[in-house]
Amino acid sequence: MQSAWPNQSIFSWLQQVLAERFGHTFSISSTESDTLWLSYQESPVQILLSIDPISFNKANSDLPFTTWDATGDGWASLLDRPLPAPGASTLSSPLIEPIQNGYRINYDILGLTYWMLSRLEETNRTNLDTHQRFAATSSHAFKHGYLERPVVDEWLGILGQVIQKAWPNLQLKQQQSGMKVSHDVDMPSQYGFRSPVGIARGMVADALKRRNFKGVFLAPWIRFNSQTSLHPADPANTFNWIMDVSERYGLVSAFYFICGRTDRAKDADYEPEHPAIRALMHDIHRRGHEIGLHPSYNSFQNPQQIQAEAQRLRRTCEEENIRQTVWGGRMHYLRWEHPTTMRAWDAAGLTYDSTLGYADYVGFRCGTCHEYPAYDLVEGKQLNLRIRPLIAMESTVTAPHYMGLGVGEAALKKFQDLKETCLAVGGCFTLLWHNSQFDSEAERELYKAVVSYKQTPLPCQSNS
């Protein structure tokens, strides 16, 4: 690993992160082994920040931990609670103190930002789940109870207050909070693309497992009548309903399509070139929604495969006269090897990735609900790719093998709490809800309640 906290390439990247957050370019430099200097243009005023090069260079989850009562020290906590302080076992008091020509912050806010956003914690880890994913339960945030706290956003909120004290005439950027909804298209049709054996199995499952006898009779009919478009009676064909809901609340839905098959059991049974899928993509684009990529199951360690699938999606869209300025998406099963997968997205020329959330628990895997530029901590350079953190996936909350909250009030409260947290820090509540996860009226009502809770602001702004 070439990069280590701190160094100049990280400073350049963090300057970009701060510029996007505050709307101004600050210089970051280090002239002492234990201190960073934050300065603005020619002003003699500076903010000094302590450096913790030991904790924030760890590619593991063994950092010390404490909390800080911002209110007790005369500062405002964005969430009105003590702030989690990874990397520290104790903190000095006062944590922030005036000095000649500026302020000193006795906690490594920028080191924390680097450690969380770069995902150094999960680099080269071997304690992975059955899908070779770094699980939430392995993370420092889960172990210390702050996974549902956007810890980077909270500490940058503190830094913003110090900046305002240091340069009172500086107008900081007001972040536009909001919501983004996306839908991984694992199964666009429950029956339309199945083989005869698959149809038979589906019919048996409908009868014996789901007690859906209507589905038993519909399956062959839907399969036969899905040659040019998805059948309106297909249970997985919820696309128009999803777009109707999004349009009702001023949202743009992003639909991510699988364009490869590296595991026949786990990948999709459709091809993006199929006339019915082409018609679906055309309809999504016509209505002003977004099309994106959902790379196949075993592509997460294979940059060439991701590039080939991205090219296939673009080629299919171009043949349908579908043109977009932004191309993003999410990995299938949220499989991610850091930084291999991220590099592959960047090499494929994709605009953003929205994989980085956990499958087993909701929350802030990257410590933020703000989109940010990707940083390759092995090569020590900023990438063109944007990271759009995933805050919640529907099955993470509802499924018995994950959090198991079902589709009632407990699930709604969890989604609402996360959404309120994102709004409180001026961030974006990024929600994944599969098009095939609307089997019941309760699921539909839960989804509508989540996206309509209180007054949903405009979709989050992007710095892409």
TIDREN-666887 format. One line per field, with one value per residue (C-alpha): residue number from 1; residue in three letters; x, y, z. Coordinates in Angstrom, 2 decimals. Layout:
pos = NUM, ... $
code = ALA, ... $
east = X, ... $
north = Y, ... $
up = Z, ... $
END
This chain:
pos = 1, 2, 3, 4, 5, 6, 7, 8, 9, 10, 11, 12, 13, 14, 15, 16, 17, 18, 19, 20, 21, 22, 23, 24, 25, 26, 27, 28, 29, 30, 31, 32, 33, 34, 35, 36, 37, 38, 39, 40, 41, 42, 43, 44, 45, 46, 47, 48, 49, 50, 51, 52, 53, 54, 55, 56, 57, 58, 59, 60, 61, 62, 63, 64, 65, 66, 67, 68, 69, 70, 71, 72, 73, 74, 75, 76, 77, 78, 79, 80, 81, 82, 83, 84, 85, 86, 87, 88, 89, 90, 91, 92, 93, 94, 95, 96, 97, 98, 99, 100, 101, 102, 103, 104, 105, 106, 107, 108, 109, 110, 111, 112, 113, 114, 115, 116, 117, 118, 119, 120, 121, 122, 123, 124, 125, 126, 127, 128, 129, 130, 131, 132, 133, 134, 135, 136, 137, 138, 139, 140, 141, 142, 143, 144, 145, 146, 147, 148, 149, 150, 151, 152, 153, 154, 155, 156, 157, 158, 159, 160, 161, 162, 163, 164, 165, 166, 167, 168, 169, 170, 171, 172, 173, 174, 175, 176, 177, 178, 179, 180, 181, 182, 183, 184, 185, 186, 187, 188, 189, 190, 191, 192, 193, 194, 195, 196, 197, 198, 199, 200, 201, 202, 203, 204, 205, 206, 207, 208, 209, 210, 211, 212, 213, 214, 215, 216, 217, 218, 219, 220, 221, 222, 223, 224, 225, 226, 227, 228, 229, 230, 231, 232, 233, 234, 235, 236, 237, 238, 239, 240, 241, 242, 243, 244, 245, 246, 247, 248, 249, 250, 251, 252, 253, 254, 255, 256, 257, 258, 259, 260, 261, 262, 263, 264, 265, 266, 267, 268, 269, 270, 271, 272, 273, 274, 275, 276, 277, 278, 279, 280, 281, 282, 283, 284, 285, 286, 287, 288, 289, 290, 291, 292, 293, 294, 295, 296, 297, 298, 299, 300, 301, 302, 303, 304, 305, 306, 307, 308, 309, 310, 311, 312, 313, 314, 315, 316, 317, 318, 319, 320, 321, 322, 323, 324, 325, 326, 327, 328, 329, 330, 331, 332, 333, 334, 335, 336, 337, 338, 339, 340, 341, 342, 343, 344, 345, 346, 347, 348, 349, 350, 351, 352, 353, 354, 355, 356, 357, 358, 359, 360, 361, 362, 363, 364, 365, 366, 367, 368, 369, 370, 371, 372, 373, 374, 375, 376, 377, 378, 379, 380, 381, 382, 383, 384, 385, 386, 387, 388, 389, 390, 391, 392, 393, 394, 395, 396, 397, 398, 399, 400, 401, 402, 403, 404, 405, 406, 407, 408, 409, 410, 411, 412, 413, 414, 415, 416, 417, 418, 419, 420, 421, 422, 423, 424, 425, 426, 427, 428, 429, 430, 431, 432, 433, 434, 435, 436, 437, 438, 439, 440, 441, 442, 443, 444, 445, 446, 447, 448, 449, 450, 451, 452, 453, 454, 455, 456, 457, 458, 459, 460, 461, 462, 463, 464 $
code = MET, GLN, SER, ALA, TRP, PRO, ASN, GLN, SER, ILE, PHE, SER, TRP, LEU, GLN, GLN, VAL, LEU, ALA, GLU, ARG, PHE, GLY, HIS, THR, PHE, SER, ILE, SER, SER, THR, GLU, SER, ASP, THR, LEU, TRP, LEU, SER, TYR, GLN, GLU, SER, PRO, VAL, GLN, ILE, LEU, LEU, SER, ILE, ASP, PRO, ILE, SER, PHE, ASN, LYS, ALA, ASN, SER, ASP, LEU, PRO, PHE, THR, THR, TRP, ASP, ALA, THR, GLY, ASP, GLY, TRP, ALA, SER, LEU, LEU, ASP, ARG, PRO, LEU, PRO, ALA, PRO, GLY, ALA, SER, THR, LEU, SER, SER, PRO, LEU, ILE, GLU, PRO, ILE, GLN, ASN, GLY, TYR, ARG, ILE, ASN, TYR, ASP, ILE, LEU, GLY, LEU, THR, TYR, TRP, MET, LEU, SER, ARG, LEU, GLU, GLU, THR, ASN, ARG, THR, ASN, LEU, ASP, THR, HIS, GLN, ARG, PHE, ALA, ALA, THR, SER, SER, HIS, ALA, PHE, LYS, HIS, GLY, TYR, LEU, GLU, ARG, PRO, VAL, VAL, ASP, GLU, TRP, LEU, GLY, ILE, LEU, GLY, GLN, VAL, ILE, GLN, LYS, ALA, TRP, PRO, ASN, LEU, GLN, LEU, LYS, GLN, GLN, GLN, SER, GLY, MET, LYS, VAL, SER, HIS, ASP, VAL, ASP, MET, PRO, SER, GLN, TYR, GLY, PHE, ARG, SER, PRO, VAL, GLY, ILE, ALA, ARG, GLY, MET, VAL, ALA, ASP, ALA, LEU, LYS, ARG, ARG, ASN, PHE, LYS, GLY, VAL, PHE, LEU, ALA, PRO, TRP, ILE, ARG, PHE, ASN, SER, GLN, THR, SER, LEU, HIS, PRO, ALA, ASP, PRO, ALA, ASN, THR, PHE, ASN, TRP, ILE, MET, ASP, VAL, SER, GLU, ARG, TYR, GLY, LEU, VAL, SER, ALA, PHE, TYR, PHE, ILE, CYS, GLY, ARG, THR, ASP, ARG, ALA, LYS, ASP, ALA, ASP, TYR, GLU, PRO, GLU, HIS, PRO, ALA, ILE, ARG, ALA, LEU, MET, HIS, ASP, ILE, HIS, ARG, ARG, GLY, HIS, GLU, ILE, GLY, LEU, HIS, PRO, SER, TYR, ASN, SER, PHE, GLN, ASN, PRO, GLN, GLN, ILE, GLN, ALA, GLU, ALA, GLN, ARG, LEU, ARG, ARG, THR, CYS, GLU, GLU, GLU, ASN, ILE, ARG, GLN, THR, VAL, TRP, GLY, GLY, ARG, MET, HIS, TYR, LEU, ARG, TRP, GLU, HIS, PRO, THR, THR, MET, ARG, ALA, TRP, ASP, ALA, ALA, GLY, LEU, THR, TYR, ASP, SER, THR, LEU, GLY, TYR, ALA, ASP, TYR, VAL, GLY, PHE, ARG, CYS, GLY, THR, CYS, HIS, GLU, TYR, PRO, ALA, TYR, ASP, LEU, VAL, GLU, GLY, LYS, GLN, LEU, ASN, LEU, ARG, ILE, ARG, PRO, LEU, ILE, ALA, MET, GLU, SER, THR, VAL, THR, ALA, PRO, HIS, TYR, MET, GLY, LEU, GLY, VAL, GLY, GLU, ALA, ALA, LEU, LYS, LYS, PHE, GLN, ASP, LEU, LYS, GLU, THR, CYS, LEU, ALA, VAL, GLY, GLY, CYS, PHE, THR, LEU, LEU, TRP, HIS, ASN, SER, GLN, PHE, ASP, SER, GLU, ALA, GLU, ARG, GLU, LEU, TYR, LYS, ALA, VAL, VAL, SER, TYR, LYS, GLN, THR, PRO, LEU, PRO, CYS, GLN, SER, ASN, SER $
east = 0.00, 1.62, -0.43, -0.46, -2.07, -0.98, 0.57, 0.23, -2.01, -4.47, -4.31, -5.24, -8.17, -9.37, -9.17, -11.66, -13.89, -13.86, -14.44, -17.56, -18.78, -18.13, -18.00, -14.46, -10.96, -8.86, -5.17, -4.04, -0.42, 1.73, 4.83, 4.89, 4.65, 1.50, -0.34, -2.16, -2.69, -5.90, -5.60, -7.67, -6.15, -3.86, -5.50, -3.07, -5.72, -5.23, -6.94, -4.60, -5.75, -4.10, -2.83, -3.32, -1.11, -1.39, -5.14, -6.05, -3.49, -5.07, -6.59, -8.57, -11.35, -9.24, -9.22, -9.90, -13.15, -14.71, -17.33, -17.31, -20.03, -19.96, -22.74, -20.87, -17.93, -20.12, -20.45, -23.52, -24.00, -25.95, -27.82, -28.05, -26.08, -22.45, -20.30, -18.65, -14.86, -13.17, -9.40, -9.32, -9.57, -9.64, -10.02, -8.61, -10.87, -11.53, -11.30, -11.33, -9.40, -8.57, -4.92, -3.08, -4.45, -6.88, -8.08, -6.70, -8.78, -7.36, -8.92, -7.90, -11.07, -9.36, -7.72, -11.14, -12.51, -9.70, -10.09, -13.86, -14.23, -11.28, -12.58, -9.09, -10.75, -11.88, -8.86, -7.41, -9.81, -10.31, -13.18, -15.87, -19.40, -20.64, -20.81, -17.25, -18.49, -17.16, -20.07, -21.43, -20.90, -17.14, -16.93, -15.67, -18.90, -21.09, -18.91, -19.04, -22.66, -22.35, -23.19, -26.39, -24.48, -22.94, -19.83, -17.85, -20.71, -21.08, -17.40, -17.26, -20.21, -17.98, -15.15, -17.58, -18.43, -14.73, -14.23, -17.04, -15.37, -11.98, -13.28, -16.60, -17.13, -16.91, -20.28, -20.25, -22.20, -25.66, -26.07, -29.32, -30.58, -32.86, -33.43, -32.39, -34.22, -32.80, -33.91, -31.69, -33.40, -32.55, -35.90, -37.85, -40.36, -41.29, -42.12, -41.27, -37.72, -37.78, -37.03, -39.77, -38.18, -38.02, -41.68, -42.63, -40.61, -42.17, -45.64, -44.90, -43.47, -46.55, -48.85, -46.99, -44.96, -46.88, -50.37, -50.69, -52.94, -53.62, -49.91, -50.02, -52.47, -50.90, -47.31, -47.53, -49.73, -47.31, -44.33, -45.98, -47.04, -43.75, -42.04, -42.01, -42.95, -43.37, -46.82, -48.90, -50.08, -46.52, -45.97, -42.42, -43.49, -43.84, -41.92, -44.76, -46.05, -42.58, -42.19, -45.70, -44.78, -41.44, -43.05, -45.71, -42.99, -40.58, -38.04, -36.11, -35.86, -32.66, -33.01, -29.84, -29.75, -27.70, -25.72, -23.71, -23.92, -21.00, -23.11, -26.20, -27.79, -27.43, -27.49, -30.56, -32.42, -32.83, -30.58, -30.46, -30.95, -34.29, -37.12, -39.08, -36.08, -35.36, -38.97, -38.68, -35.49, -37.07, -40.08, -37.87, -35.90, -39.00, -40.42, -37.24, -35.84, -32.36, -30.81, -27.70, -25.52, -25.85, -22.72, -23.02, -22.32, -18.68, -17.59, -16.55, -12.98, -12.85, -12.36, -12.48, -15.89, -17.30, -16.00, -17.54, -20.91, -20.83, -20.09, -22.96, -25.40, -24.26, -24.41, -27.96, -29.04, -27.39, -29.27, -32.47, -31.42, -31.15, -28.57, -27.55, -24.82, -24.53, -23.92, -23.88, -25.13, -24.48, -22.83, -25.00, -25.43, -23.43, -20.23, -17.22, -13.47, -11.64, -10.14, -10.38, -14.08, -13.83, -10.96, -13.00, -15.89, -13.47, -11.75, -15.14, -15.78, -18.79, -19.85, -20.76, -21.14, -23.79, -22.74, -21.21, -23.83, -24.04, -26.39, -26.77, -27.45, -28.54, -26.45, -23.44, -20.72, -18.64, -19.58, -21.41, -24.60, -22.89, -21.56, -17.79, -14.84, -13.34, -9.78, -7.54, -5.53, -3.27, -2.26, -2.48, -4.63, -8.09, -10.27, -12.84, -15.48, -17.96, -19.01, -22.70, -23.12, -26.08, -27.92, -30.65, -31.79, -35.35, -34.48, -31.84, -34.66, -37.49, -35.97, -35.81, -32.19, -31.08, -32.64, -36.02, -38.26, -40.95, -43.06, -44.95, -44.40, -40.97, -39.60, -41.16, -39.63, -36.17, -36.43, -37.81, -35.03, -32.36, -34.05, -34.29, -30.61, -29.63, -31.76, -30.26, -26.72, -27.78, -27.17, -28.91, -31.02, -30.10, -32.62, -32.49, -35.78, -35.90, -38.70, -39.49, -40.05, -43.64, -45.42, -47.91, -49.96, -48.14, -44.81, -46.24, -47.70, -44.39, -42.50, -44.92, -44.70, -40.89, -40.54, -43.33, -42.44, -42.81, -42.02, -39.45, -37.01, -35.81, -33.50, -30.00, -27.65, -24.66, -21.17, -20.61 $
north = 0.00, 3.22, 5.81, 6.38, 9.06, 11.81, 12.52, 15.04, 12.96, 12.52, 16.27, 17.02, 14.63, 15.97, 19.52, 18.43, 16.80, 20.00, 22.20, 20.20, 20.30, 23.96, 25.62, 26.99, 25.65, 25.32, 24.43, 21.50, 21.21, 19.59, 21.18, 19.26, 15.53, 15.87, 18.79, 19.71, 23.30, 24.40, 27.79, 29.92, 32.00, 34.72, 34.96, 34.78, 32.85, 29.09, 26.06, 23.50, 19.88, 17.07, 14.09, 10.46, 8.55, 5.31, 4.76, 6.11, 3.97, 0.72, -1.62, -3.29, -2.54, -2.35, 1.40, 2.78, 4.64, 7.34, 10.07, 13.86, 16.09, 18.99, 20.84, 20.70, 22.41, 25.13, 23.72, 22.44, 18.75, 18.26, 15.34, 16.81, 13.90, 13.31, 12.60, 9.19, 9.66, 6.63, 6.48, 8.07, 6.47, 9.87, 13.45, 16.62, 19.31, 21.70, 19.81, 23.04, 26.03, 29.49, 30.18, 33.17, 33.73, 30.84, 27.71, 24.34, 21.13, 18.35, 15.53, 14.23, 15.08, 14.80, 11.50, 10.12, 11.42, 9.69, 6.41, 6.24, 7.54, 5.58, 2.39, 1.61, -0.41, -3.14, -3.36, -6.90, -8.32, -12.07, -12.29, -12.16, -13.53, -16.33, -13.93, -12.73, -9.40, -7.36, -7.53, -4.74, -6.89, -6.89, -3.10, -0.73, 1.25, -1.74, -2.90, 0.55, 1.34, 4.21, 2.48, 4.53, 7.76, 9.66, 10.25, 12.01, 14.41, 15.13, 15.95, 18.02, 19.90, 20.74, 21.74, 24.00, 25.80, 26.36, 27.65, 30.15, 31.31, 31.60, 33.38, 34.99, 36.70, 33.43, 32.16, 28.38, 26.29, 25.23, 21.54, 20.48, 17.40, 14.96, 11.41, 9.09, 5.87, 3.05, -0.40, -3.39, -5.24, -8.80, -10.12, -7.86, -10.64, -13.53, -15.80, -14.02, -15.25, -18.63, -21.93, -24.56, -26.24, -22.87, -22.23, -25.60, -24.97, -21.54, -22.97, -25.53, -22.82, -20.65, -23.49, -25.04, -22.22, -19.05, -20.60, -18.43, -20.56, -17.67, -17.61, -21.28, -20.52, -17.20, -18.43, -20.08, -17.27, -14.58, -16.51, -16.83, -13.16, -11.52, -11.60, -7.86, -6.29, -7.26, -8.59, -6.24, -9.18, -10.29, -9.83, -8.52, -5.95, -3.05, -0.52, 1.79, 1.77, 2.63, 5.49, 6.75, 6.92, 8.62, 11.21, 11.88, 12.88, 14.62, 11.81, 10.17, 6.38, 4.68, 1.13, -0.96, -3.80, -7.00, -7.36, -10.52, -14.04, -15.25, -17.41, -19.01, -19.60, -16.03, -13.84, -12.81, -14.94, -12.06, -10.46, -6.66, -7.03, -8.86, -6.84, -6.70, -5.32, -2.84, -1.67, -1.34, 0.71, 2.90, 3.54, 4.34, 6.84, 8.36, 9.10, 10.84, 8.15, 6.66, 3.46, 2.01, -1.07, -3.99, -6.09, -9.88, -11.92, -12.89, -9.66, -7.86, -9.16, -8.97, -5.46, -6.74, -8.32, -5.11, -3.10, -5.56, -5.42, -1.62, -1.51, -3.93, -1.73, 1.42, -0.29, -1.51, 1.94, 3.61, 1.28, 2.47, 6.15, 6.35, 8.94, 9.90, 12.14, 10.03, 6.27, 4.62, 1.58, -0.98, -4.38, -7.51, -8.84, -5.75, -7.74, -5.47, -6.01, -2.87, -1.22, -3.72, -3.19, 0.58, 0.67, -1.43, 1.06, 3.90, 2.10, 1.40, 5.15, 4.97, 8.11, 6.76, 3.60, 3.10, -0.25, 0.88, -0.02, -3.23, -6.11, -7.25, -3.86, -0.43, 2.62, 4.63, 2.27, 5.21, 7.46, 9.83, 10.30, 12.72, 11.69, 12.11, 11.49, 8.01, 7.64, 4.67, 4.25, 1.58, 3.65, 6.85, 8.85, 10.31, 8.61, 10.09, 7.83, 9.16, 7.14, 7.42, 5.62, 3.28, 3.91, 1.26, -1.73, -2.94, -6.56, -5.53, -4.10, -6.49, -9.95, -12.49, -13.42, -9.79, -7.30, -9.04, -6.02, -7.11, -4.62, -2.93, -0.05, -1.23, -1.21, 2.16, 3.69, 2.40, 3.92, 7.18, 7.48, 7.01, 9.52, 12.11, 11.60, 12.24, 15.38, 16.63, 16.58, 17.99, 14.67, 12.24, 9.29, 6.68, 3.84, 0.55, -1.21, -4.09, -3.98, -7.62, -6.86, -5.67, -8.99, -7.69, -4.56, -4.10, -3.83, -1.23, 0.78, 0.66, 1.90, 4.77, 5.74, 5.76, 7.91, 10.28, 10.64, 14.32, 16.65, 15.06, 17.69, 17.73, 14.89, 15.40, 17.52, 15.75, 17.11, 14.60 $
up = 0.00, -1.17, 0.68, 4.42, 6.51, 6.08, 2.68, -0.14, -2.43, 0.42, 1.14, -2.49, -2.34, 1.03, -0.32, -2.99, -0.36, 1.74, -1.33, -2.21, 1.37, 2.19, -1.24, -0.80, -1.40, 1.74, 1.75, 3.89, 4.88, 7.54, 8.99, 12.24, 12.91, 15.00, 13.37, 10.17, 9.07, 7.37, 5.69, 3.34, 0.53, 1.94, 5.33, 8.29, 10.24, 10.46, 11.95, 13.47, 13.68, 15.60, 13.58, 14.58, 12.09, 14.06, 14.36, 10.94, 9.13, 10.33, 7.76, 10.52, 13.01, 16.18, 16.72, 20.20, 20.73, 22.86, 22.49, 22.72, 24.17, 21.73, 23.50, 26.80, 25.11, 23.59, 20.06, 18.23, 17.49, 14.26, 15.83, 19.35, 20.78, 21.79, 18.76, 18.23, 18.18, 16.57, 17.00, 20.44, 23.88, 25.60, 24.39, 25.87, 27.26, 25.76, 22.50, 20.47, 21.73, 20.37, 19.63, 18.22, 14.69, 14.72, 16.46, 17.42, 17.22, 19.36, 17.36, 13.92, 11.98, 8.60, 9.56, 10.45, 7.14, 5.24, 7.14, 6.66, 3.08, 1.68, 3.36, 4.61, 7.37, 4.99, 2.71, 2.41, 5.01, 5.19, 7.70, 5.02, 4.81, 2.54, -0.43, 0.28, 1.59, 4.47, 6.90, 9.06, 12.14, 11.45, 11.32, 13.99, 13.67, 14.47, 17.34, 18.96, 18.19, 15.70, 12.41, 12.15, 12.68, 9.72, 11.79, 9.05, 8.35, 12.06, 12.52, 9.32, 10.80, 13.76, 11.43, 9.57, 12.81, 13.53, 9.97, 10.53, 13.74, 12.05, 8.93, 9.97, 6.60, 4.68, 3.44, 3.54, 1.04, 2.17, 1.41, -0.24, 1.54, -0.19, -1.32, -4.15, -4.94, -7.01, -8.05, -8.86, -11.70, -10.69, -11.91, -14.29, -14.88, -12.64, -15.57, -18.84, -19.34, -17.65, -19.35, -19.44, -16.42, -14.64, -15.39, -13.95, -10.81, -10.43, -10.72, -8.01, -5.76, -6.33, -5.37, -2.45, -0.88, -1.65, -2.00, -5.08, -7.25, -9.61, -10.43, -11.38, -14.18, -15.17, -15.54, -19.00, -20.33, -19.15, -20.53, -23.93, -24.05, -22.99, -26.37, -27.05, -23.71, -20.09, -19.35, -17.14, -14.99, -14.16, -10.38, -10.90, -13.48, -11.06, -13.13, -14.08, -10.50, -9.17, -11.64, -10.82, -7.12, -7.81, -10.05, -7.42, -4.94, -7.30, -7.39, -10.22, -10.02, -11.19, -12.56, -12.66, -15.22, -15.21, -18.45, -17.85, -16.51, -14.39, -12.06, -13.60, -10.21, -8.94, -12.03, -13.97, -16.56, -19.04, -21.66, -22.05, -25.82, -25.42, -27.08, -23.82, -21.91, -24.71, -24.50, -20.72, -20.97, -23.61, -21.37, -18.37, -20.43, -22.01, -18.57, -17.43, -15.14, -15.13, -16.48, -14.89, -14.51, -12.08, -12.75, -12.55, -9.42, -10.05, -11.71, -8.52, -8.78, -12.57, -14.03, -17.61, -16.98, -15.49, -18.43, -20.91, -19.16, -19.04, -22.76, -23.42, -21.53, -23.32, -26.70, -26.09, -24.95, -27.94, -30.28, -28.61, -28.90, -25.11, -24.13, -20.61, -19.23, -16.06, -15.93, -12.55, -10.73, -8.03, -7.63, -7.53, -3.96, -2.85, -3.54, -3.24, -3.02, -2.06, -4.06, -6.96, -7.67, -7.38, -9.89, -12.30, -12.22, -12.81, -15.70, -17.28, -17.40, -15.11, -13.27, -9.84, -7.80, -5.12, -3.65, -0.38, 2.17, 4.16, 3.40, 7.01, 8.66, 7.47, 8.21, 7.15, 5.93, 4.72, 7.64, 5.31, 3.32, 0.92, -2.48, -2.76, -5.11, -4.90, -3.60, -4.41, -1.23, -2.77, -5.78, -3.75, -6.16, -6.62, -9.24, -11.60, -10.06, -7.52, -4.47, -3.66, -0.31, 0.08, 3.34, 3.26, 1.23, 1.74, 2.47, 5.00, 7.11, 6.31, 5.68, 8.55, 7.73, 8.17, 10.60, 10.43, 11.10, 8.65, 6.69, 9.53, 11.94, 13.16, 9.61, 8.82, 11.95, 11.00, 7.53, 8.94, 11.52, 8.84, 6.56, 9.35, 10.17, 6.56, 6.43, 9.72, 8.28, 4.90, 3.16, 0.86, 1.97, -0.64, -0.77, -2.70, -3.28, -5.78, -8.34, -7.45, -3.75, -3.99, -3.60, -1.06, -0.53, 2.79, 0.94, -1.43, 1.42, 3.30, 0.24, -0.33, 3.33, 3.22, 0.11, 1.14, 4.84, 5.80, 2.91, 0.66, -0.67, -4.25, -5.25, -3.87, -5.91, -7.40, -7.94, -10.75 $
END
